[in-house]
Amino acid sequence: MARVEAEFFGGVGEQWATVWEGGAVVLGPLHAPEGEPFPAEGSPISRALRRLGVIAAAGEDEFATVGLGRCRDTEGWLD
């Protein structure tokens, strides 16, 4: 199970991610603060999704591959 969060406005923001397996944290908690580049391993969300087995499609990252960009606000989740 993973908990991921992104808070962005106008292209600036931050990300958090944690992954659990069997009730134990196996990745994170990870945080990418505003204004700092992502590490070579990728963003916290991409790293968490990879841990869950997501393989990025050609030309996309894991976030885009699983469609997390479809609903960028909570109200859109119900659609």
N, CA, C and O atoms as a GROMACS GRO file, in nm:
protein
  316
    1MET      N    1   0.085  -0.116   0.000
    1MET     CA    2   0.000   0.000   0.000
    1MET      C    3   0.090   0.123   0.000
    1MET      O    4   0.196   0.125   0.063
    2ALA      N    5   0.047   0.224  -0.071
    2ALA     CA    6   0.124   0.348  -0.074
    2ALA      C    7   0.033   0.466  -0.044
    2ALA      O    8  -0.085   0.468  -0.077
    3ARG      N    9   0.092   0.564   0.021
    3ARG     CA   10   0.028   0.694   0.039
    3ARG      C   11   0.115   0.794  -0.034
    3ARG      O   12   0.233   0.809  -0.003
    4VAL      N   13   0.055   0.862  -0.131
    4VAL     CA   14   0.129   0.964  -0.206
    4VAL      C   15   0.053   1.094  -0.201
    4VAL      O   16  -0.070   1.096  -0.196
    5GLU      N   17   0.127   1.203  -0.204
    5GLU     CA   18   0.064   1.336  -0.200
    5GLU      C   19   0.151   1.431  -0.282
    5GLU      O   20   0.273   1.429  -0.274
    6ALA      N   21   0.085   1.514  -0.358
    6ALA     CA   22   0.153   1.619  -0.434
    6ALA      C   23   0.076   1.749  -0.413
    6ALA      O   24  -0.046   1.752  -0.422
    7GLU      N   25   0.147   1.853  -0.388
    7GLU     CA   26   0.089   1.986  -0.370
    7GLU      C   27   0.164   2.080  -0.464
    7GLU      O   28   0.277   2.119  -0.437
    8PHE      N   29   0.098   2.115  -0.574
    8PHE     CA   30   0.161   2.202  -0.674
    8PHE      C   31   0.066   2.313  -0.714
    8PHE      O   32  -0.055   2.295  -0.716
    9PHE      N   33   0.123   2.427  -0.745
    9PHE     CA   34   0.048   2.540  -0.800
    9PHE      C   35   0.141   2.616  -0.892
    9PHE      O   36   0.249   2.660  -0.850
   10GLY      N   37   0.100   2.631  -1.015
   10GLY     CA   38   0.182   2.704  -1.112
   10GLY      C   39   0.317   2.638  -1.138
   10GLY      O   40   0.416   2.706  -1.167
   11GLY      N   41   0.321   2.503  -1.128
   11GLY     CA   42   0.444   2.431  -1.156
   11GLY      C   43   0.542   2.423  -1.040
   11GLY      O   44   0.648   2.363  -1.054
   12VAL      N   45   0.508   2.483  -0.926
   12VAL     CA   46   0.596   2.482  -0.810
   12VAL      C   47   0.525   2.407  -0.698
   12VAL      O   48   0.406   2.428  -0.673
   13GLY      N   49   0.598   2.317  -0.630
   13GLY     CA   50   0.535   2.245  -0.521
   13GLY      C   51   0.625   2.139  -0.462
   13GLY      O   52   0.747   2.142  -0.477
   14GLU      N   53   0.561   2.045  -0.392
   14GLU     CA   54   0.635   1.939  -0.326
   14GLU      C   55   0.558   1.808  -0.330
   14GLU      O   56   0.439   1.806  -0.358
   15GLN      N   57   0.629   1.697  -0.300
   15GLN     CA   58   0.571   1.564  -0.300
   15GLN      C   59   0.612   1.488  -0.175
   15GLN      O   60   0.717   1.513  -0.115
   16TRP      N   61   0.524   1.394  -0.136
   16TRP     CA   62   0.550   1.302  -0.026
   16TRP      C   63   0.508   1.163  -0.068
   16TRP      O   64   0.416   1.148  -0.149
   17ALA      N   65   0.573   1.060  -0.015
   17ALA     CA   66   0.531   0.922  -0.042
   17ALA      C   67   0.586   0.829   0.065
   17ALA      O   68   0.696   0.847   0.116
   18THR      N   69   0.505   0.728   0.098
   18THR     CA   70   0.545   0.620   0.188
   18THR      C   71   0.481   0.493   0.134
   18THR      O   72   0.368   0.495   0.086
   19VAL      N   73   0.554   0.382   0.142
   19VAL     CA   74   0.501   0.251   0.099
   19VAL      C   75   0.512   0.154   0.216
   19VAL      O   76   0.615   0.147   0.284
   20TRP      N   77   0.403   0.078   0.237
   20TRP     CA   78   0.399  -0.026   0.340
   20TRP      C   79   0.381  -0.161   0.274
   20TRP      O   80   0.316  -0.173   0.170
   21GLU      N   81   0.440  -0.263   0.335
   21GLU     CA   82   0.420  -0.401   0.292
   21GLU      C   83   0.411  -0.486   0.418
   21GLU      O   84   0.500  -0.483   0.502
   22GLY      N   85   0.303  -0.562   0.430
   22GLY     CA   86   0.284  -0.645   0.549
   22GLY      C   87   0.280  -0.565   0.677
   22GLY      O   88   0.320  -0.614   0.783
   23GLY      N   89   0.233  -0.442   0.670
   23GLY     CA   90   0.222  -0.357   0.788
   23GLY      C   91   0.348  -0.282   0.826
   23GLY      O   92   0.347  -0.205   0.922
   24ALA      N   93   0.456  -0.302   0.751
   24ALA     CA   94   0.582  -0.233   0.781
   24ALA      C   95   0.618  -0.137   0.669
   24ALA      O   96   0.594  -0.164   0.552
   25VAL      N   97   0.675  -0.024   0.706
   25VAL     CA   98   0.722   0.073   0.607
   25VAL      C   99   0.841   0.013   0.533
   25VAL      O  100   0.939  -0.027   0.596
   26VAL      N  101   0.832   0.006   0.400
   26VAL     CA  102   0.941  -0.048   0.319
   26VAL      C  103   1.006   0.059   0.231
   26VAL      O  104   1.110   0.035   0.170
   27LEU      N  105   0.944   0.176   0.224
   27LEU     CA  106   1.001   0.288   0.150
   27LEU      C  107   0.950   0.418   0.212
   27LEU      O  108   0.829   0.438   0.227
   28GLY      N  109   1.043   0.504   0.247
   28GLY     CA  110   1.005   0.634   0.299
   28GLY      C  111   0.996   0.639   0.449
   28GLY      O  112   1.045   0.550   0.519
   29PRO      N  113   0.933   0.743   0.497
   29PRO     CA  114   0.866   0.847   0.418
   29PRO      C  115   0.965   0.930   0.338
   29PRO      O  116   1.072   0.967   0.385
   30LEU      N  117   0.925   0.959   0.213
   30LEU     CA  118   1.004   1.042   0.123
   30LEU      C  119   0.938   1.178   0.109
   30LEU      O  120   0.816   1.190   0.112
   31HIS      N  121   1.020   1.281   0.094
   31HIS     CA  122   0.969   1.417   0.076
   31HIS      C  123   1.060   1.491  -0.020
   31HIS      O  124   1.183   1.487  -0.006
   32ALA      N  125   1.002   1.557  -0.116
   32ALA     CA  126   1.075   1.645  -0.207
   32ALA      C  127   1.023   1.786  -0.183
   32ALA      O  128   0.914   1.820  -0.229
   33PRO      N  129   1.099   1.868  -0.110
   33PRO     CA  130   1.053   2.003  -0.078
   33PRO      C  131   1.046   2.094  -0.200
   33PRO      O  132   1.112   2.072  -0.301
   34GLU      N  133   0.965   2.195  -0.186
   34GLU     CA  134   0.951   2.296  -0.291
   34GLU      C  135   1.086   2.358  -0.324
   34GLU      O  136   1.163   2.392  -0.234
   35GLY      N  137   1.113   2.372  -0.452
   35GLY     CA  138   1.234   2.439  -0.498
   35GLY      C  139   1.357   2.351  -0.506
   35GLY      O  140   1.462   2.397  -0.552
   36GLU      N  141   1.347   2.226  -0.464
   36GLU     CA  142   1.461   2.136  -0.472
   36GLU      C  143   1.439   2.035  -0.585
   36GLU      O  144   1.328   1.985  -0.601
   37PRO      N  145   1.543   2.005  -0.663
   37PRO     CA  146   1.527   1.907  -0.771
   37PRO      C  147   1.506   1.767  -0.714
   37PRO      O  148   1.550   1.736  -0.603
   38PHE      N  149   1.439   1.683  -0.792
   38PHE     CA  150   1.423   1.543  -0.753
   38PHE      C  151   1.559   1.474  -0.759
   38PHE      O  152   1.642   1.509  -0.843
   39PRO      N  153   1.583   1.377  -0.671
   39PRO     CA  154   1.708   1.303  -0.678
   39PRO      C  155   1.713   1.217  -0.804
   39PRO      O  156   1.613   1.201  -0.873
   40ALA      N  157   1.830   1.162  -0.832
   40ALA     CA  158   1.848   1.078  -0.951
   40ALA      C  159   1.752   0.959  -0.954
   40ALA      O  160   1.716   0.912  -1.062
   41GLU      N  161   1.709   0.912  -0.837
   41GLU     CA  162   1.616   0.798  -0.831
   41GLU      C  163   1.475   0.836  -0.874
   41GLU      O  164   1.393   0.747  -0.898
   42GLY      N  165   1.446   0.964  -0.885
   42GLY     CA  166   1.315   1.010  -0.926
   42GLY      C  167   1.236   1.073  -0.813
   42GLY      O  168   1.283   1.082  -0.699
   43SER      N  169   1.118   1.117  -0.846
   43SER     CA  170   1.031   1.184  -0.748
   43SER      C  171   0.984   1.083  -0.645
   43SER      O  172   0.985   0.962  -0.671
   44PRO      N  173   0.942   1.130  -0.527
   44PRO     CA  174   0.887   1.038  -0.428
   44PRO      C  175   0.771   0.954  -0.481
   44PRO      O  176   0.764   0.834  -0.452
   45ILE      N  177   0.682   1.014  -0.557
   45ILE     CA  178   0.568   0.939  -0.609
   45ILE      C  179   0.613   0.835  -0.711
   45ILE      O  180   0.565   0.722  -0.706
   46SER      N  181   0.702   0.869  -0.801
   46SER     CA  182   0.751   0.771  -0.898
   46SER      C  183   0.821   0.655  -0.828
   46SER      O  184   0.804   0.540  -0.867
   47ARG      N  185   0.899   0.685  -0.726
   47ARG     CA  186   0.969   0.580  -0.652
   47ARG      C  187   0.870   0.487  -0.582
   47ARG      O  188   0.889   0.365  -0.581
   48ALA      N  189   0.765   0.544  -0.523
   48ALA     CA  190   0.664   0.463  -0.457
   48ALA      C  191   0.591   0.374  -0.557
   48ALA      O  192   0.568   0.256  -0.532
   49LEU      N  193   0.554   0.431  -0.671
   49LEU     CA  194   0.483   0.352  -0.772
   49LEU      C  195   0.571   0.240  -0.826
   49LEU      O  196   0.522   0.130  -0.850
   50ARG      N  197   0.699   0.267  -0.845
   50ARG     CA  198   0.791   0.160  -0.888
   50ARG      C  199   0.796   0.049  -0.785
   50ARG      O  200   0.799  -0.069  -0.821
   51ARG      N  201   0.796   0.085  -0.658
   51ARG     CA  202   0.799  -0.016  -0.550
   51ARG      C  203   0.674  -0.103  -0.556
   51ARG      O  204   0.678  -0.220  -0.518
   52LEU      N  205   0.563  -0.046  -0.604
   52LEU     CA  206   0.438  -0.122  -0.618
   52LEU      C  207   0.434  -0.203  -0.747
   52LEU      O  208   0.338  -0.276  -0.770
   53GLY      N  209   0.537  -0.189  -0.831
   53GLY     CA  210   0.545  -0.268  -0.954
   53GLY      C  211   0.510  -0.196  -1.082
   53GLY      O  212   0.506  -0.258  -1.187
   54VAL      N  213   0.486  -0.066  -1.076
   54VAL     CA  214   0.453   0.011  -1.196
   54VAL      C  215   0.578   0.026  -1.282
   54VAL      O  216   0.685   0.061  -1.232
   55ILE      N  217   0.562   0.000  -1.409
   55ILE     CA  218   0.669   0.022  -1.507
   55ILE      C  219   0.624   0.136  -1.598
   55ILE      O  220   0.520   0.126  -1.662
   56ALA      N  221   0.700   0.242  -1.602
   56ALA     CA  222   0.663   0.360  -1.680
   56ALA      C  223   0.655   0.327  -1.829
   56ALA      O  224   0.738   0.254  -1.883
   57ALA      N  225   0.552   0.380  -1.893
   57ALA     CA  226   0.537   0.368  -2.038
   57ALA      C  227   0.643   0.454  -2.105
   57ALA      O  228   0.695   0.548  -2.045
   58ALA      N  229   0.674   0.422  -2.228
   58ALA     CA  230   0.774   0.498  -2.303
   58ALA      C  231   0.737   0.646  -2.307
   58ALA      O  232   0.625   0.681  -2.344
   59GLY      N  233   0.831   0.730  -2.270
   59GLY     CA  234   0.810   0.875  -2.274
   59GLY      C  235   0.730   0.931  -2.158
   59GLY      O  236   0.700   1.051  -2.158
   60GLU      N  237   0.694   0.848  -2.060
   60GLU     CA  238   0.617   0.894  -1.945
   60GLU      C  239   0.686   0.852  -1.816
   60GLU      O  240   0.772   0.765  -1.816
   61ASP      N  241   0.647   0.915  -1.706
   61ASP     CA  242   0.692   0.866  -1.576
   61ASP      C  243   0.581   0.778  -1.517
   61ASP      O  244   0.475   0.763  -1.578
   62GLU      N  245   0.606   0.722  -1.402
   62GLU     CA  246   0.510   0.632  -1.339
   62GLU      C  247   0.379   0.703  -1.306
   62GLU      O  248   0.271   0.644  -1.320
   63PHE      N  249   0.386   0.828  -1.263
   63PHE     CA  250   0.268   0.909  -1.231
   63PHE      C  251   0.173   0.915  -1.350
   63PHE      O  252   0.053   0.890  -1.337
   64ALA      N  253   0.227   0.948  -1.466
   64ALA     CA  254   0.146   0.957  -1.589
   64ALA      C  255   0.099   0.820  -1.634
   64ALA      O  256  -0.014   0.805  -1.680
   65THR      N  257   0.183   0.720  -1.621
   65THR     CA  258   0.150   0.585  -1.667
   65THR      C  259   0.024   0.532  -1.599
   65THR      O  260  -0.060   0.469  -1.664
   66VAL      N  261   0.010   0.555  -1.469
   66VAL     CA  262  -0.108   0.504  -1.398
   66VAL      C  263  -0.225   0.602  -1.401
   66VAL      O  264  -0.332   0.572  -1.346
   67GLY      N  265  -0.208   0.718  -1.463
   67GLY     CA  266  -0.318   0.811  -1.482
   67GLY      C  267  -0.348   0.901  -1.363
   67GLY      O  268  -0.460   0.952  -1.351
   68LEU      N  269  -0.251   0.922  -1.275
   68LEU     CA  270  -0.278   1.007  -1.159
   68LEU      C  271  -0.303   1.153  -1.196
   68LEU      O  272  -0.358   1.227  -1.115
   69GLY      N  273  -0.264   1.194  -1.314
   69GLY     CA  274  -0.287   1.331  -1.357
   69GLY      C  275  -0.428   1.360  -1.402
   69GLY      O  276  -0.463   1.476  -1.427
   70ARG      N  277  -0.512   1.257  -1.414
   70ARG     CA  278  -0.650   1.276  -1.462
   70ARG      C  279  -0.732   1.363  -1.368
   70ARG      O  280  -0.811   1.446  -1.414
   71CYS      N  281  -0.716   1.345  -1.241
   71CYS     CA  282  -0.798   1.416  -1.142
   71CYS      C  283  -0.707   1.492  -1.049
   71CYS      O  284  -0.660   1.439  -0.948
   72ARG      N  285  -0.682   1.615  -1.083
   72ARG     CA  286  -0.585   1.694  -1.007
   72ARG      C  287  -0.644   1.763  -0.886
   72ARG      O  288  -0.573   1.832  -0.813
   73ASP      N  289  -0.774   1.746  -0.863
   73ASP     CA  290  -0.834   1.798  -0.740
   73ASP      C  291  -0.932   1.695  -0.687
   73ASP      O  292  -0.980   1.611  -0.763
   74THR      N  293  -0.962   1.701  -0.560
   74THR     CA  294  -1.044   1.599  -0.494
   74THR      C  295  -1.182   1.586  -0.558
   74THR      O  296  -1.234   1.475  -0.570
   75GLU      N  297  -1.241   1.697  -0.600
   75GLU     CA  298  -1.374   1.693  -0.660
   75GLU      C  299  -1.376   1.606  -0.786
   75GLU      O  300  -1.478   1.544  -0.816
   76GLY      N  301  -1.266   1.601  -0.860
   76GLY     CA  302  -1.259   1.523  -0.982
   76GLY      C  303  -1.256   1.374  -0.960
   76GLY      O  304  -1.278   1.298  -1.055
   77TRP      N  305  -1.228   1.328  -0.838
   77TRP     CA  306  -1.219   1.184  -0.811
   77TRP      C  307  -1.351   1.112  -0.834
   77TRP      O  308  -1.352   0.994  -0.868
   78LEU      N  309  -1.462   1.181  -0.815
   78LEU     CA  310  -1.591   1.117  -0.828
   78LEU      C  311  -1.633   1.097  -0.972
   78LEU      O  312  -1.724   1.019  -0.999
   79ASP      N  313  -1.569   1.166  -1.064
   79ASP     CA  314  -1.601   1.151  -1.207
   79ASP      C  315  -1.546   1.023  -1.254
   79ASP      O  316  -1.561   0.988  -1.371
   0.00000   0.00000   0.00000
